[in-house]
Amino acid sequence: MLGEWAEHFHGTHVRAGKVRDQLFHRHESPERGFFRVSGTVEELAERCAYWFENLLSRPVVRAEWPLEGGVQAIRWGFAGIAEVLATSGPVPADGSPPSLRLPVRH
C-alpha cells in the first residue's frame, strides 16, 4: 500500500487528509494535503470527489538505492513533491540520490 487518505464527515463540514496511524487520524497540515471544507451535503460530496480525483491522478515515482548483498532500498513518492508514500529497506539518510528513478504512474 502506498498511502492512505481519509475524509471525515461532520454534518456541514468535512476534514480530509493523509492518514498518520491505524486509527485513521490525519496529518492536519496543508503540506500533507489536509483540507477542511464546509457546505451542503451535495457541495461536500463534490469537493471531496474533486480532492480524491486530484490526489489519485498525481504521477508516482519509485526511487531505488543499491545496498550490500544485492538488497535495495526503495521509496515511492509523488513526482515533483517531497512527500514519501512508502519505503522498503533503509533509505540512505545522507541525502544521496537514488541510483534509479522509475515512473510508476504518469
C-alpha positions in Angstrom: 0.0 0.0 0.0 1.4 3.4 -1.0 -0.7 5.6 1.1 -4.0 6.0 3.0 -6.2 9.1 3.0 -9.5 9.7 4.8 -12.4 12.1 4.7 -14.3 12.6 8.0 -17.8 13.9 7.6 -19.2 16.1 10.4 -22.7 17.2 9.1 -21.9 20.5 7.5 -18.2 20.2 7.0 -15.5 17.7 6.0 -11.9 17.3 7.2 -9.7 15.2 4.9 -6.0 14.3 4.6 -3.4 11.6 4.7 -3.8 9.1 7.4 -1.0 9.0 10.0 -1.9 6.0 12.1 -4.1 2.9 12.3 -6.9 4.9 14.0 -7.3 6.9 10.8 -6.1 10.2 12.4 -5.0 12.6 9.7 -1.9 14.7 9.3 -3.5 18.1 9.6 -1.1 20.3 7.7 -1.5 21.8 4.2 1.9 20.3 3.2 0.3 16.8 3.6 -2.7 17.7 1.5 -5.1 18.3 4.5 -8.2 20.3 3.7 -11.3 21.4 5.5 -14.5 22.5 3.7 -18.0 23.4 4.7 -21.2 23.4 2.7 -24.3 21.3 1.9 -24.0 17.6 1.6 -24.0 17.9 -2.2 -21.3 20.5 -2.1 -19.2 18.4 0.3 -19.6 15.3 -1.9 -18.5 17.3 -5.0 -15.5 18.9 -3.3 -14.3 15.6 -1.8 -14.7 13.8 -5.1 -12.6 16.5 -6.8 -10.0 16.3 -4.0 -9.7 12.5 -4.3 -9.5 12.7 -8.1 -6.8 15.3 -7.9 -4.8 13.2 -5.4 -5.2 9.9 -7.2 -4.2 11.4 -10.6 -0.7 12.6 -9.4 2.3 10.8 -11.0 4.1 8.3 -8.8 7.9 7.7 -8.9 9.8 4.7 -7.5 13.4 5.5 -6.3 16.0 2.8 -5.7 19.3 2.7 -3.8 21.6 -0.4 -4.0 22.6 -1.9 -0.7 25.1 -4.5 0.3 24.2 -8.1 -0.5 22.1 -7.3 -3.5 19.3 -5.8 -1.5 17.7 -2.5 -2.5 16.2 0.4 -0.5 13.0 1.6 -2.3 11.0 4.7 -1.8 7.7 5.6 -3.6 6.5 9.2 -3.7 4.6 11.7 -5.7 6.6 13.1 -8.6 7.7 16.7 -8.1 7.0 17.0 -4.4 8.9 15.6 -1.4 6.0 13.6 0.1 7.0 9.9 0.7 4.2 7.4 0.2 6.1 4.3 1.4 9.6 2.9 1.8 11.1 -0.6 1.8 14.5 -1.0 3.3 16.8 1.6 4.9 16.8 4.5 2.5 20.2 6.4 3.0 19.8 9.3 5.4 22.8 11.2 4.0 20.7 12.6 1.1 22.5 10.6 -1.6 20.5 10.5 -4.8 18.9 7.2 -5.9 20.7 5.1 -8.5 17.4 4.6 -10.4 14.2 6.6 -10.6 11.3 4.9 -12.4 7.9 6.4 -13.2 5.3 4.1 -11.8 2.2 6.1 -12.9 2.2 9.0 -15.3 
